[in-house]
Amino acid sequence: MRTKSLLVAAAATLLLAACAPSIPTGMPASPPVPQQRLEELRVGYGLPDCPETDPDAEQVDGGLPRTALLCLGSDTVVNLAGLPREPMIINLWAQWCAPCRQEAPYLRAALADMEGVGFLGINYDDDKPDWALEFADLVGWRYPHVMDQTKSLQGPLRVPGLPTTIFVTADGRIAGVHPGVLESEQQLRDLAHEYLGVSS
């Protein structure tokens, strides 16, 4: 049984490691997109701004870290430790991540049907915020997203790879983490029920 568990864990690690951005060597870095242009794209795509958070809020025991992450397509700075106290599903993703595209419809459907749960995206390890905004629009994610281009959350959240979905309770604690792709909307609902007590 232990051998089987180790094999499953190793396979999951390999799968997550495979979902990494491929940057051709010798290619020049693309110039940064002006913040004003990103704001125009976000508004044009109908994506909401990020919530205002207390920049001085401290991390609760077992909770999200204190941060100063820029909102995707906005100049709002978000402290994850200061997010509204409500059950929340946080999904880490990138526009280059194929499994993120695969699970996108399940997040969209759950957002439409799951009452009393907040949704937040973290555009992670992604240097093309304009493409990320377009991706979020194409898959119908009508909830706010923050950016972590430098993977500053990798240590505090022990991010295993992309995608990763985090379940946060109303008192701000991380109740569970699902590494890897979500296989169905029902799986997401079951996880929300298990970790957040939300009826599916």
N, C-alpha and C positions, 0 to 999 in steps of 0.2 A: 504493500500500500504506500509506504514511504517512497519507494522508487517511482511509482506511478505519479505521485504528487510532485516529485522533483522534475520528472519529465514534462509534466504539464506546465510547471513554473518556467522551465527552460524554454519551452516552445513559446509561451506568452512573451517572455523577454525578447526572444529573437523576432517575433512578430512586431513588437513595439519598436525595437531598434531599427527595423526595416523602414518604418515610417519616419523618415528624416529628410530634410530638404536636400536636394541635389543641386549643387552649385558648380557649374563647369569651371575648371581651372583656367586661369588666364582671362576670365571675363571681367570687364570693369564693373564696379558696383553702380547700380542705377542711382541717379540723384534723388535725394529725399523729396517727397511730395509736400508742397506747402500745406501748413495746417488749415489755412482758409479753404483750400481745395478739398481737403478731407472732410471738413465741415459741410461743404456744399454737397459732396457725395452722400454723406450720412443723411442729411435732410432730404435730399432728392430720393434716396432709397426708402425713406420713411422709417428709419431706425431711430429709436428713442435715445435721448441723452442718458448718461449714467446718473445714478442717484447721488445727491449731495451726501457726503460723509464727514464725520468729525475727524479732522486730520490728527488729532491728539488721542483718539481712542486707542486703548491698549489691547493687545491680544488676550482673550479670555483663555483659561486653562483648556487645552485641547481644541482651541479655535483657530480661526484664520489669522495669518500674520498681519502685523502692522505694515502698511505699504503706502506708496505714493505713485500709483500707476495711472498713466494717462488714459482717458477714455478714447476708444476707437472712434475717430471722427469728431472729436470735441476737445476743448481745453480743460474739461472737468478732470480734476485729480481725485482718484479714488483710494481710500484707505479700506482695505478688505476687512480689517478689524472693526471698522465703524459702519459696516453695512446695516441696513434696517434689520431689526430683530424679527425675522419671520422664517419659516422653513424655506430653504433655498437649494436649488440645484445649480451647480456651477460646472460648466463644461469647458475643458481646455482643448483648443483646436488650432488648426492653421489651414490656410487656403491650399497649401501644397500637399496636404495629408489626405490620401485616398480613402482610408477608413472613416475619416471625419465626414466625407461626402456621403458615405454609405449610411451612417447613422443619423444624418441631418434630418430626414423626414420624421423620425421618431421623436426627436426633440421638438420639432415644430408642432406635431400633433399633440404631444403632452402639454405644451404651453397653452394650446387652445382649450384643452379640456380639464386641466388640473387647477382647481381653484385653491386659493390660499397658499400658493407656492410661488416664490420668486425665482426668476431665472437670470443667470448672468453668464456671459461667455468670456473666456480669457483667450484672446488671440495670442498664441504662444510661439516664440521662436520663429517669427514671421517678419521678414523685412519689407514686405509689400502691403502696407496698410490700405492702399487704394484697391488692390486686388482682394484683400480680405473683406472690405466693405461690399464689393461686388458679389463675392461669394455669399456673404450673410444675406444679401438681398435675394440672390438666386434661389437659395434654399429656404427662404421664408422665415428666417429667424428674426422676429419682431421683438427682440429684447436687447438690453444694453450689453456692450462688450468693452472690456478694458484690454490694454496691450501690455504684453511682457516680452518685448523683442529680445531682451538679454537673458532670458531664463532665470530671472532673479528669484522666482518661486520654486525652482527645482529643489533647492535644499529644504526650505521651510515646509513645503508640501510633499516632498519626496516624490516628485513627478516621475513616473516610470517611463513615460513616453506619451505619444498622442494616438488617439484621443484618450482623455481621462475625465471621468465624471465624479464630482464630489458632492456629498449630501450634507448640508449644514442645518442643524436644528434651530428652533426659534430662539434659543438662548446663546447661539453663536458657536456651538461646538461642532466639530467635524464628526458626524456619526458614522460615515462610511465612505469608502472610495472604490469606484469601479474602474480598474485599469483596462484599457482596450476598448474595442468597438462594442456598442450596444447592438444586440441582434434583433430587437423588436421594440415596438412601443410598449407592449405588455411587460417585457423585461424591465424597462424603465419604470413603469408603474409599480411593478412588484418591488423593485429596489426602493422606490420612494415610500412605499408602504412599510417595508422592513426597517428602513433607517429613520424615516421622518414621521411614521404613523399616519401618513396620508392615505385616505381610502382611494383605491384604484377603480 
